[in-house]
Amino acid sequence: MCLTDKTDKRVFYFKPESFLLDEPEKQRVYRDKLMKKVTTLPNPEPIQYMGDDLHKQILEAIQDKGDPTICKKQLANFYKRRQYYF
């Protein structure tokens, strides 16, 4: 018959050392910043309209060319590229 003492508080488990317990305040601040970053809504990217893109490309392409046929070719090429893009 084995008698055991109820007041005996032996510990058979040793808690492993964890790097998480080194600087708890620093880790709490980091965790709070990370949670704020993750939970905030992202800023929407500005919408780029086709007309704005056309205007920008036309200004770059024909600003020092005064020939209307060149302008027509540039417009046709722009819409052709857009058609292939879609």
N, C-alpha and C positions, 0 to 999 in steps of 0.2 A: 504494500500500500504506500502510495506516494503522497506526502503531505506538501501542500503548497501554501505559501504565505500570501494572503490577499493584499497585503500592504507593499509587497515587492513591486517596484515600478521599473523593471528592466526595460531597456530599449534595445531592440534588435535591428533597428533600421537607422542608418546614418544618412541624413539628408545630403545629397550631393551639392557641392558648391556650384552656384549658378552665377553667370555673369550678369544676370538680370537684377541681382541684389546688390551689385557693387555701388551704383549711384542711382538710387530710386527716384530722386527729385529730377535729375536730368532726363531720365527715361520717361517720367510722367509728362514733362514739358514736351519732349519729342513726340510722345503718343498723342497729346492734345493737339499739337500742330498738325500731325499727320491726319487726325480725324477731321479737323477743320478743312484741310486741303481736300480730303476725299469727299466730304459731304457738301462742299460748295458747288453750285452750278457753274459749269464752264461758260466763259463768255462766247457768245455766238460770233462766228466769223461773218464779216460783212458780205452781203449778197452782191455778187458781181453780175450786173445785167448785161444782156447781149448788146444793147444799144450803147452802153458805156464802153464796152470792149471794142465795138465797131468804131466809135468816135475816137478812141485812143489810137487804134491801129491806123485809121485813115489819116489822122493828124501826123503820125510818124511817117507814114508812107508817102503822102502827097503834099506835104507842107511847102516844099520848094519846087514842086512841079505844077505848072499851070495848065497842062494839056488835059482836056476833059476825057479823052480816050484812055489815058493812063488811069484816071480816076475810075472810069467804068470798069477797066480790067481789075483794078485793085478791089473794087466792090464785088465783082463776080468771083474773084479768087477767095475773098473773105467768106462769102456765103457758101461757096463750094467746100471750103475747109470746115465750116460749121456743119454742113450737111453730113460730111463724113464723120465728124466728131459725134454727132447724135446717132 
